[in-house]
Amino acid sequence: MGGTVFGRETPLGYIETVAGELFLESSRDLARLSAAYDNLRMLARSPAESMKFVKELSEHGA
């Protein structure tokens, strides 16, 4: 296991917030970040569903 990504041996997580950037390195933080990302992907609409939703909003108002 391992390998070099962007000159780094270990994984790095990045979150941009209104308070600034966060860089995560611990395996626990990276696991939580990955789980949150997976949950968002699972809940997200498909591109076609998103386009339909935006079109309906523009036609009928929000």
Backbone as JSON, one array per atom type, in Angstrom:
{
  "sequence": "MGGTVFGRETPLGYIETVAGELFLESSRDLARLSAAYDNLRMLARSPAESMKFVKELSEHGA",
  "N": [[0.85, -1.18, 0.0], [0.34, 2.35, -0.35], [2.34, 4.77, -1.97], [3.03, 7.57, -4.11], [1.41, 10.6, -4.24], [1.01, 13.58, -5.79], [3.58, 14.21, -4.89], [3.44, 13.39, -2.26], [3.55, 10.94, 0.28], [1.49, 10.08, 1.88], [-2.13, 10.07, 2.1], [-4.14, 13.04, 1.64], [-6.64, 15.16, 2.79], [-8.86, 17.76, 1.75], [-10.69, 20.59, 2.59], [-12.69, 23.31, 1.85], [-13.79, 26.14, 3.49], [-15.93, 28.79, 4.8], [-14.41, 29.9, 6.74], [-11.86, 29.4, 6.02], [-9.26, 27.24, 4.68], [-9.06, 23.72, 5.22], [-6.83, 21.15, 5.9], [-6.65, 17.75, 5.97], [-5.14, 14.97, 7.51], [-5.05, 12.75, 9.19], [-5.94, 9.29, 9.54], [-8.43, 8.79, 10.64], [-9.82, 11.26, 10.31], [-9.76, 11.39, 7.51], [-11.28, 9.15, 6.86], [-13.79, 9.93, 7.86], [-14.25, 12.17, 6.23], [-14.33, 10.94, 3.72], [-16.58, 9.27, 4.07], [-18.59, 11.21, 4.4], [-18.49, 12.41, 1.87], [-19.21, 10.23, 0.26], [-21.86, 9.87, 1.17], [-23.04, 12.27, 0.3], [-22.78, 11.95, -2.48], [-24.47, 9.76, -2.81], [-26.94, 10.86, -2.21], [-27.25, 12.83, -4.09], [-28.79, 14.21, -7.0], [-29.08, 12.85, -10.31], [-27.29, 14.03, -13.25], [-29.21, 14.47, -15.3], [-31.62, 14.52, -13.84], [-31.09, 16.75, -12.26], [-30.96, 18.79, -14.18], [-33.61, 18.74, -15.1], [-34.95, 19.46, -12.73], [-33.96, 22.09, -12.28], [-34.93, 23.32, -14.59], [-37.71, 23.07, -14.15], [-37.95, 24.67, -11.87], [-37.26, 27.15, -12.94], [-39.38, 27.56, -14.67], [-41.67, 27.52, -13.09], [-41.14, 28.97, -10.85], [-39.51, 29.56, -7.7]],
  "CA": [[0.0, 0.0, 0.0], [1.12, 3.58, -0.33], [2.54, 5.4, -3.25], [3.19, 9.01, -4.06], [0.4, 11.41, -4.91], [1.43, 14.97, -5.73], [4.79, 14.29, -4.09], [3.16, 13.0, -0.87], [3.42, 9.5, 0.52], [0.25, 9.8, 2.59], [-3.3, 10.8, 1.58], [-4.43, 14.35, 2.19], [-7.98, 15.64, 2.52], [-8.95, 19.22, 1.65], [-12.03, 21.16, 2.71], [-12.71, 24.77, 1.79], [-14.91, 26.66, 4.27], [-15.95, 30.25, 4.89], [-13.38, 30.28, 7.71], [-10.55, 29.1, 5.44], [-9.04, 25.89, 4.19], [-8.67, 22.68, 6.17], [-6.11, 20.02, 5.34], [-6.8, 16.62, 6.88], [-4.14, 13.94, 7.26], [-5.21, 11.54, 10.01], [-6.79, 8.28, 8.91], [-9.79, 8.98, 11.17], [-10.42, 12.41, 9.62], [-9.95, 11.04, 6.1], [-12.41, 8.22, 6.79], [-15.0, 10.72, 8.04], [-14.42, 12.97, 5.03], [-14.74, 10.02, 2.66], [-17.96, 8.86, 4.34], [-19.46, 12.35, 4.11], [-18.52, 12.55, 0.42], [-20.02, 9.12, -0.25], [-23.26, 10.17, 1.48], [-23.5, 13.33, -0.62], [-22.92, 11.35, -3.81], [-25.63, 8.88, -2.8], [-28.15, 11.69, -2.14], [-27.28, 13.78, -5.2], [-29.57, 13.88, -8.2], [-28.28, 12.61, -11.52], [-27.24, 15.25, -14.06], [-30.5, 14.65, -16.0], [-32.6, 14.94, -12.84], [-30.75, 18.11, -11.86], [-31.38, 19.7, -15.25], [-35.07, 18.78, -15.07], [-35.32, 20.21, -11.54], [-33.67, 23.51, -12.51], [-35.88, 23.79, -15.61], [-39.02, 23.23, -13.5], [-37.89, 25.84, -11.01], [-37.26, 28.38, -13.75], [-40.69, 27.72, -15.28], [-42.74, 27.65, -12.09], [-40.68, 29.79, -9.72], [-39.01, 28.81, -6.52]],
  "C": [[0.88, 1.23, 0.0], [1.23, 4.14, -1.72], [2.6, 6.9, -3.08], [2.1, 9.68, -4.87], [0.77, 12.86, -4.71], [2.64, 15.14, -4.81], [4.61, 13.91, -2.64], [3.03, 11.49, -0.78], [2.08, 9.15, 1.16], [-0.9, 10.59, 1.97], [-3.5, 12.13, 2.32], [-5.85, 14.73, 1.81], [-8.0, 17.15, 2.54], [-10.4, 19.63, 1.73], [-11.89, 22.67, 2.68], [-13.96, 25.25, 2.51], [-14.88, 28.18, 4.26], [-14.88, 30.76, 5.85], [-11.97, 30.02, 7.18], [-10.46, 27.66, 5.0], [-8.65, 24.97, 5.33], [-7.96, 21.57, 5.4], [-6.14, 18.9, 6.36], [-5.81, 15.53, 6.5], [-4.38, 12.66, 8.05], [-6.18, 10.57, 9.33], [-8.23, 8.42, 9.39], [-10.5, 10.13, 10.46], [-10.69, 12.09, 8.16], [-11.1, 10.07, 5.92], [-13.73, 8.97, 6.94], [-15.29, 11.57, 6.81], [-14.91, 12.11, 3.87], [-16.18, 9.57, 2.84], [-18.94, 9.98, 4.03], [-19.6, 12.54, 2.6], [-19.39, 11.46, -0.21], [-21.5, 9.35, 0.0], [-23.82, 11.24, 0.55], [-23.71, 12.78, -2.03], [-24.17, 10.48, -3.89], [-26.93, 9.7, -2.86], [-28.32, 12.62, -3.34], [-28.17, 13.28, -6.33], [-28.61, 13.59, -9.35], [-28.22, 13.92, -12.31], [-28.58, 15.51, -14.77], [-31.58, 15.12, -15.03], [-32.35, 16.37, -12.38], [-31.21, 19.12, -12.9], [-32.9, 19.84, -15.27], [-35.56, 19.63, -13.9], [-35.1, 21.71, -11.74], [-34.63, 24.08, -13.54], [-37.26, 24.02, -15.0], [-39.04, 24.43, -12.59], [-37.96, 27.13, -11.82], [-38.63, 28.62, -14.39], [-41.78, 28.05, -14.27], [-42.35, 28.52, -10.89], [-40.27, 28.93, -8.55], [-39.88, 29.04, -5.32]]
}
